[in-house]
Amino acid sequence: MANIQDARNAVNNIDSEISPDRVFVNAFAVILEASKSAKPAENSTLQDIIGDFLTKLPNRMTLSRLRNTADQLETDVMIVIGSERTAAIKARNQELTQLAKALGIQIEGANTDAERLTKITGEINKATQAVNTLKTLVSQLDNTDANVDAKIRAIITALDELDEIF
């Protein structure tokens, strides 16, 4: 079974000016055989080899059928390469779509967290204002309100501890 290197060697050994028709026929047989076992990664190289072969192929009536067959093989290889590239692009697009969806979910979660943090910050600010108001009121109490003063100071201390946590 011929491989890509065998096909390359067969084309390199052709002298378009002096090689008889059978050399072209034999070289194309090697190319055709190599095309059957070519791996997807080798298709571009195979296309180049066929192009080189067609360039060396003289314009003789006896080789016109061979030229048509080689042209068709080159077209078939181009179609295969195009299909492989299209499949790779589709696969990449599917992956990108999945990543975009996952990123969208992450963004939604981050936005929700940001909204919650904004609400929490607002509530902490309100609580801080309430504590400051209480402190002002406590400072206005006199000695007769000592019992109320102690209870309010305990509340203020607890609220200050909560404020320090956040």
CNS distance restraints for C-alpha pairs under 8 A (distance, minus, plus):
assign (resid   1 and name CA) (resid  33 and name CA) 6.63 0.50 0.50
assign (resid   1 and name CA) (resid  34 and name CA) 7.16 0.50 0.50
assign (resid   1 and name CA) (resid  37 and name CA) 7.79 0.50 0.50
assign (resid   2 and name CA) (resid   6 and name CA) 5.80 0.50 0.50
assign (resid   2 and name CA) (resid   7 and name CA) 7.09 0.50 0.50
assign (resid   2 and name CA) (resid  30 and name CA) 6.07 0.50 0.50
assign (resid   2 and name CA) (resid  31 and name CA) 7.75 0.50 0.50
assign (resid   2 and name CA) (resid  33 and name CA) 5.61 0.50 0.50
assign (resid   2 and name CA) (resid  34 and name CA) 4.86 0.50 0.50
assign (resid   2 and name CA) (resid  37 and name CA) 7.79 0.50 0.50
assign (resid   3 and name CA) (resid   7 and name CA) 6.43 0.50 0.50
assign (resid   3 and name CA) (resid  33 and name CA) 7.46 0.50 0.50
assign (resid   3 and name CA) (resid  34 and name CA) 4.52 0.50 0.50
assign (resid   3 and name CA) (resid  35 and name CA) 7.80 0.50 0.50
assign (resid   3 and name CA) (resid  37 and name CA) 6.83 0.50 0.50
assign (resid   3 and name CA) (resid  38 and name CA) 6.97 0.50 0.50
assign (resid   4 and name CA) (resid   8 and name CA) 6.17 0.50 0.50
assign (resid   4 and name CA) (resid  31 and name CA) 7.55 0.50 0.50
assign (resid   4 and name CA) (resid  34 and name CA) 5.51 0.50 0.50
assign (resid   4 and name CA) (resid  35 and name CA) 7.61 0.50 0.50
assign (resid   4 and name CA) (resid  38 and name CA) 6.86 0.50 0.50
assign (resid   4 and name CA) (resid  42 and name CA) 7.45 0.50 0.50
assign (resid   4 and name CA) (resid  45 and name CA) 7.70 0.50 0.50
assign (resid   4 and name CA) (resid  46 and name CA) 6.69 0.50 0.50
assign (resid   5 and name CA) (resid   9 and name CA) 6.12 0.50 0.50
assign (resid   6 and name CA) (resid  10 and name CA) 6.13 0.50 0.50
assign (resid   6 and name CA) (resid  30 and name CA) 6.98 0.50 0.50
assign (resid   6 and name CA) (resid  31 and name CA) 7.91 0.50 0.50
assign (resid   6 and name CA) (resid  34 and name CA) 7.57 0.50 0.50
assign (resid   7 and name CA) (resid  11 and name CA) 6.31 0.50 0.50
assign (resid   7 and name CA) (resid  27 and name CA) 7.03 0.50 0.50
assign (resid   7 and name CA) (resid  30 and name CA) 5.46 0.50 0.50
assign (resid   7 and name CA) (resid  31 and name CA) 4.82 0.50 0.50
assign (resid   7 and name CA) (resid  34 and name CA) 6.42 0.50 0.50
assign (resid   7 and name CA) (resid  49 and name CA) 7.18 0.50 0.50
assign (resid   8 and name CA) (resid  12 and name CA) 6.13 0.50 0.50
assign (resid   8 and name CA) (resid  49 and name CA) 6.04 0.50 0.50
assign (resid   9 and name CA) (resid  13 and name CA) 6.15 0.50 0.50
assign (resid  10 and name CA) (resid  14 and name CA) 6.86 0.50 0.50
assign (resid  10 and name CA) (resid  27 and name CA) 5.11 0.50 0.50
assign (resid  10 and name CA) (resid  30 and name CA) 7.08 0.50 0.50
assign (resid  10 and name CA) (resid  31 and name CA) 7.98 0.50 0.50
assign (resid  11 and name CA) (resid  27 and name CA) 6.15 0.50 0.50
assign (resid  11 and name CA) (resid  49 and name CA) 7.16 0.50 0.50
assign (resid  11 and name CA) (resid  52 and name CA) 7.16 0.50 0.50
assign (resid  11 and name CA) (resid  53 and name CA) 5.81 0.50 0.50
assign (resid  14 and name CA) (resid  19 and name CA) 6.31 0.50 0.50
assign (resid  14 and name CA) (resid  23 and name CA) 7.06 0.50 0.50
assign (resid  14 and name CA) (resid  24 and name CA) 7.29 0.50 0.50
assign (resid  14 and name CA) (resid  56 and name CA) 7.35 0.50 0.50
assign (resid  15 and name CA) (resid  19 and name CA) 5.33 0.50 0.50
assign (resid  15 and name CA) (resid  56 and name CA) 7.34 0.50 0.50
assign (resid  16 and name CA) (resid  56 and name CA) 5.06 0.50 0.50
assign (resid  16 and name CA) (resid  57 and name CA) 6.19 0.50 0.50
assign (resid  16 and name CA) (resid  58 and name CA) 6.18 0.50 0.50
assign (resid  17 and name CA) (resid  58 and name CA) 7.61 0.50 0.50
assign (resid  19 and name CA) (resid  23 and name CA) 6.14 0.50 0.50
assign (resid  19 and name CA) (resid  24 and name CA) 7.52 0.50 0.50
assign (resid  20 and name CA) (resid  24 and name CA) 7.19 0.50 0.50
assign (resid  21 and name CA) (resid  25 and name CA) 6.30 0.50 0.50
assign (resid  21 and name CA) (resid  62 and name CA) 7.59 0.50 0.50
assign (resid  21 and name CA) (resid  63 and name CA) 7.03 0.50 0.50
assign (resid  22 and name CA) (resid  26 and name CA) 5.92 0.50 0.50
assign (resid  23 and name CA) (resid  27 and name CA) 5.99 0.50 0.50
assign (resid  24 and name CA) (resid  28 and name CA) 6.08 0.50 0.50
assign (resid  24 and name CA) (resid  57 and name CA) 7.18 0.50 0.50
assign (resid  25 and name CA) (resid  29 and name CA) 6.19 0.50 0.50
assign (resid  25 and name CA) (resid  66 and name CA) 7.26 0.50 0.50
assign (resid  26 and name CA) (resid  30 and name CA) 6.42 0.50 0.50
assign (resid  27 and name CA) (resid  31 and name CA) 6.33 0.50 0.50
assign (resid  28 and name CA) (resid  32 and name CA) 5.98 0.50 0.50
assign (resid  28 and name CA) (resid  53 and name CA) 7.88 0.50 0.50
assign (resid  28 and name CA) (resid  70 and name CA) 7.56 0.50 0.50
assign (resid  29 and name CA) (resid  33 and name CA) 6.10 0.50 0.50
assign (resid  30 and name CA) (resid  34 and name CA) 6.07 0.50 0.50
assign (resid  31 and name CA) (resid  35 and name CA) 6.06 0.50 0.50
assign (resid  31 and name CA) (resid  46 and name CA) 7.97 0.50 0.50
assign (resid  31 and name CA) (resid  49 and name CA) 7.93 0.50 0.50
assign (resid  31 and name CA) (resid  50 and name CA) 7.41 0.50 0.50
assign (resid  32 and name CA) (resid  36 and name CA) 6.64 0.50 0.50
assign (resid  33 and name CA) (resid  37 and name CA) 7.06 0.50 0.50
assign (resid  34 and name CA) (resid  38 and name CA) 5.90 0.50 0.50
assign (resid  35 and name CA) (resid  46 and name CA) 7.01 0.50 0.50
assign (resid  38 and name CA) (resid  42 and name CA) 5.86 0.50 0.50
assign (resid  38 and name CA) (resid  43 and name CA) 6.61 0.50 0.50
assign (resid  38 and name CA) (resid  46 and name CA) 7.78 0.50 0.50
assign (resid  39 and name CA) (resid  43 and name CA) 6.77 0.50 0.50
assign (resid  40 and name CA) (resid  81 and name CA) 7.83 0.50 0.50
assign (resid  40 and name CA) (resid  84 and name CA) 7.83 0.50 0.50
assign (resid  42 and name CA) (resid  46 and name CA) 6.14 0.50 0.50
assign (resid  43 and name CA) (resid  47 and name CA) 6.10 0.50 0.50
assign (resid  43 and name CA) (resid  77 and name CA) 6.62 0.50 0.50
assign (resid  43 and name CA) (resid  80 and name CA) 7.92 0.50 0.50
assign (resid  43 and name CA) (resid  81 and name CA) 6.56 0.50 0.50
assign (resid  44 and name CA) (resid  48 and name CA) 6.34 0.50 0.50
assign (resid  44 and name CA) (resid  81 and name CA) 7.20 0.50 0.50
assign (resid  45 and name CA) (resid  49 and name CA) 6.23 0.50 0.50
assign (resid  46 and name CA) (resid  50 and name CA) 6.23 0.50 0.50
assign (resid  46 and name CA) (resid  77 and name CA) 7.74 0.50 0.50
assign (resid  47 and name CA) (resid  51 and name CA) 6.16 0.50 0.50
assign (resid  47 and name CA) (resid  74 and name CA) 5.99 0.50 0.50
assign (resid  47 and name CA) (resid  77 and name CA) 6.35 0.50 0.50
assign (resid  47 and name CA) (resid  78 and name CA) 7.12 0.50 0.50
assign (resid  48 and name CA) (resid  52 and name CA) 6.16 0.50 0.50
assign (resid  49 and name CA) (resid  53 and name CA) 6.13 0.50 0.50
assign (resid  50 and name CA) (resid  54 and name CA) 6.15 0.50 0.50
assign (resid  50 and name CA) (resid  70 and name CA) 6.94 0.50 0.50
assign (resid  50 and name CA) (resid  73 and name CA) 7.95 0.50 0.50
assign (resid  50 and name CA) (resid  74 and name CA) 6.21 0.50 0.50
assign (resid  51 and name CA) (resid  55 and name CA) 6.19 0.50 0.50
assign (resid  51 and name CA) (resid  74 and name CA) 7.39 0.50 0.50
assign (resid  52 and name CA) (resid  56 and name CA) 6.33 0.50 0.50
assign (resid  53 and name CA) (resid  57 and name CA) 6.04 0.50 0.50
assign (resid  54 and name CA) (resid  67 and name CA) 6.92 0.50 0.50
assign (resid  54 and name CA) (resid  70 and name CA) 7.12 0.50 0.50
assign (resid  54 and name CA) (resid  71 and name CA) 7.70 0.50 0.50
assign (resid  57 and name CA) (resid  63 and name CA) 7.88 0.50 0.50
assign (resid  57 and name CA) (resid  67 and name CA) 7.39 0.50 0.50
assign (resid  58 and name CA) (resid  63 and name CA) 7.64 0.50 0.50
assign (resid  59 and name CA) (resid  63 and name CA) 7.15 0.50 0.50
assign (resid  59 and name CA) (resid  64 and name CA) 7.27 0.50 0.50
assign (resid  60 and name CA) (resid  64 and name CA) 6.49 0.50 0.50
assign (resid  63 and name CA) (resid  67 and name CA) 6.16 0.50 0.50
assign (resid  64 and name CA) (resid  68 and name CA) 6.29 0.50 0.50
assign (resid  65 and name CA) (resid  69 and name CA) 6.21 0.50 0.50
assign (resid  66 and name CA) (resid  70 and name CA) 6.05 0.50 0.50
assign (resid  67 and name CA) (resid  71 and name CA) 6.01 0.50 0.50
assign (resid  68 and name CA) (resid  72 and name CA) 6.15 0.50 0.50
assign (resid  69 and name CA) (resid  73 and name CA) 6.18 0.50 0.50
assign (resid  70 and name CA) (resid  74 and name CA) 6.12 0.50 0.50
assign (resid  71 and name CA) (resid  75 and name CA) 6.22 0.50 0.50
assign (resid  72 and name CA) (resid  76 and name CA) 6.12 0.50 0.50
assign (resid  73 and name CA) (resid  77 and name CA) 6.14 0.50 0.50
assign (resid  74 and name CA) (resid  78 and name CA) 6.20 0.50 0.50
assign (resid  75 and name CA) (resid  79 and name CA) 6.23 0.50 0.50
assign (resid  76 and name CA) (resid  80 and name CA) 6.27 0.50 0.50
assign (resid  77 and name CA) (resid  81 and name CA) 6.16 0.50 0.50
assign (resid  78 and name CA) (resid  82 and name CA) 6.05 0.50 0.50
assign (resid  79 and name CA) (resid  83 and name CA) 6.05 0.50 0.50
assign (resid  80 and name CA) (resid  84 and name CA) 6.13 0.50 0.50
assign (resid  81 and name CA) (resid  85 and name CA) 6.16 0.50 0.50
assign (resid  82 and name CA) (resid  86 and name CA) 6.01 0.50 0.50
assign (resid  83 and name CA) (resid  87 and name CA) 6.07 0.50 0.50
assign (resid  84 and name CA) (resid  88 and name CA) 6.20 0.50 0.50
assign (resid  85 and name CA) (resid  89 and name CA) 6.13 0.50 0.50
assign (resid  86 and name CA) (resid  90 and name CA) 6.11 0.50 0.50
assign (resid  87 and name CA) (resid  91 and name CA) 6.14 0.50 0.50
assign (resid  88 and name CA) (resid  92 and name CA) 6.19 0.50 0.50
assign (resid  89 and name CA) (resid  93 and name CA) 6.06 0.50 0.50
assign (resid  90 and name CA) (resid  94 and name CA) 6.15 0.50 0.50
assign (resid  91 and name CA) (resid  95 and name CA) 6.30 0.50 0.50
assign (resid  92 and name CA) (resid  96 and name CA) 6.11 0.50 0.50
assign (resid  93 and name CA) (resid  97 and name CA) 6.05 0.50 0.50
assign (resid  94 and name CA) (resid  98 and name CA) 6.25 0.50 0.50
assign (resid  95 and name CA) (resid  99 and name CA) 6.14 0.50 0.50
assign (resid  96 and name CA) (resid 100 and name CA) 5.98 0.50 0.50
assign (resid  97 and name CA) (resid 101 and name CA) 6.20 0.50 0.50
assign (resid  98 and name CA) (resid 102 and name CA) 6.19 0.50 0.50
assign (resid  99 and name CA) (resid 103 and name CA) 5.99 0.50 0.50
assign (resid 100 and name CA) (resid 104 and name CA) 6.05 0.50 0.50
assign (resid 101 and name CA) (resid 105 and name CA) 6.31 0.50 0.50
assign (resid 102 and name CA) (resid 106 and name CA) 6.31 0.50 0.50
assign (resid 103 and name CA) (resid 107 and name CA) 6.09 0.50 0.50
assign (resid 104 and name CA) (resid 108 and name CA) 6.12 0.50 0.50
assign (resid 105 and name CA) (resid 109 and name CA) 6.23 0.50 0.50
assign (resid 106 and name CA) (resid 110 and name CA) 6.13 0.50 0.50
assign (resid 107 and name CA) (resid 111 and name CA) 6.05 0.50 0.50
assign (resid 108 and name CA) (resid 112 and name CA) 6.17 0.50 0.50
assign (resid 109 and name CA) (resid 113 and name CA) 6.16 0.50 0.50
assign (resid 110 and name CA) (resid 114 and name CA) 6.06 0.50 0.50
assign (resid 111 and name CA) (resid 115 and name CA) 6.18 0.50 0.50
assign (resid 112 and name CA) (resid 116 and name CA) 6.27 0.50 0.50
assign (resid 113 and name CA) (resid 117 and name CA) 6.11 0.50 0.50
assign (resid 114 and name CA) (resid 118 and name CA) 6.10 0.50 0.50
assign (resid 115 and name CA) (resid 119 and name CA) 6.27 0.50 0.50
assign (resid 116 and name CA) (resid 120 and name CA) 6.12 0.50 0.50
assign (resid 117 and name CA) (resid 121 and name CA) 6.00 0.50 0.50
assign (resid 118 and name CA) (resid 122 and name CA) 6.17 0.50 0.50
assign (resid 119 and name CA) (resid 123 and name CA) 6.22 0.50 0.50
assign (resid 120 and name CA) (resid 124 and name CA) 6.11 0.50 0.50
assign (resid 121 and name CA) (resid 125 and name CA) 6.12 0.50 0.50
assign (resid 122 and name CA) (resid 126 and name CA) 6.28 0.50 0.50
assign (resid 123 and name CA) (resid 127 and name CA) 6.14 0.50 0.50
assign (resid 124 and name CA) (resid 128 and name CA) 6.04 0.50 0.50
assign (resid 124 and name CA) (resid 163 and name CA) 7.07 0.50 0.50
assign (resid 124 and name CA) (resid 166 and name CA) 7.93 0.50 0.50
assign (resid 125 and name CA) (resid 129 and name CA) 6.24 0.50 0.50
assign (resid 126 and name CA) (resid 130 and name CA) 6.23 0.50 0.50
assign (resid 127 and name CA) (resid 131 and name CA) 6.16 0.50 0.50
assign (resid 127 and name CA) (resid 159 and name CA) 7.82 0.50 0.50
assign (resid 128 and name CA) (resid 132 and name CA) 6.18 0.50 0.50
assign (resid 128 and name CA) (resid 163 and name CA) 7.30 0.50 0.50
assign (resid 129 and name CA) (resid 133 and name CA) 6.12 0.50 0.50
assign (resid 130 and name CA) (resid 134 and name CA) 6.15 0.50 0.50
assign (resid 131 and name CA) (resid 135 and name CA) 6.11 0.50 0.50
assign (resid 131 and name CA) (resid 156 and name CA) 6.09 0.50 0.50
assign (resid 131 and name CA) (resid 159 and name CA) 6.98 0.50 0.50
assign (resid 131 and name CA) (resid 160 and name CA) 7.78 0.50 0.50
assign (resid 132 and name CA) (resid 136 and name CA) 6.26 0.50 0.50
assign (resid 133 and name CA) (resid 137 and name CA) 6.30 0.50 0.50
assign (resid 134 and name CA) (resid 138 and name CA) 6.02 0.50 0.50
assign (resid 134 and name CA) (resid 152 and name CA) 7.55 0.50 0.50
assign (resid 134 and name CA) (resid 156 and name CA) 7.37 0.50 0.50
assign (resid 135 and name CA) (resid 139 and name CA) 6.19 0.50 0.50
assign (resid 135 and name CA) (resid 153 and name CA) 7.98 0.50 0.50
assign (resid 135 and name CA) (resid 156 and name CA) 7.36 0.50 0.50
assign (resid 136 and name CA) (resid 140 and name CA) 6.62 0.50 0.50
assign (resid 137 and name CA) (resid 141 and name CA) 6.74 0.50 0.50
assign (resid 138 and name CA) (resid 149 and name CA) 6.19 0.50 0.50
assign (resid 138 and name CA) (resid 152 and name CA) 7.18 0.50 0.50
assign (resid 138 and name CA) (resid 153 and name CA) 7.61 0.50 0.50
assign (resid 141 and name CA) (resid 145 and name CA) 6.06 0.50 0.50
assign (resid 141 and name CA) (resid 146 and name CA) 7.83 0.50 0.50
assign (resid 141 and name CA) (resid 149 and name CA) 6.95 0.50 0.50
assign (resid 142 and name CA) (resid 146 and name CA) 7.20 0.50 0.50
assign (resid 145 and name CA) (resid 149 and name CA) 6.04 0.50 0.50
assign (resid 146 and name CA) (resid 150 and name CA) 6.25 0.50 0.50
assign (resid 147 and name CA) (resid 151 and name CA) 6.57 0.50 0.50
assign (resid 148 and name CA) (resid 152 and name CA) 6.15 0.50 0.50
assign (resid 149 and name CA) (resid 153 and name CA) 6.08 0.50 0.50
assign (resid 150 and name CA) (resid 154 and name CA) 6.26 0.50 0.50
assign (resid 151 and name CA) (resid 155 and name CA) 6.44 0.50 0.50
assign (resid 152 and name CA) (resid 156 and name CA) 6.18 0.50 0.50
assign (resid 153 and name CA) (resid 157 and name CA) 6.11 0.50 0.50
assign (resid 154 and name CA) (resid 158 and name CA) 6.29 0.50 0.50
assign (resid 155 and name CA) (resid 159 and name CA) 6.19 0.50 0.50
assign (resid 156 and name CA) (resid 160 and name CA) 6.04 0.50 0.50
assign (resid 157 and name CA) (resid 161 and name CA) 6.29 0.50 0.50
assign (resid 158 and name CA) (resid 162 and name CA) 6.46 0.50 0.50
assign (resid 159 and name CA) (resid 163 and name CA) 6.21 0.50 0.50
assign (resid 160 and name CA) (resid 164 and name CA) 6.28 0.50 0.50
assign (resid 161 and name CA) (resid 165 and name CA) 6.50 0.50 0.50
assign (resid 162 and name CA) (resid 166 and name CA) 6.70 0.50 0.50
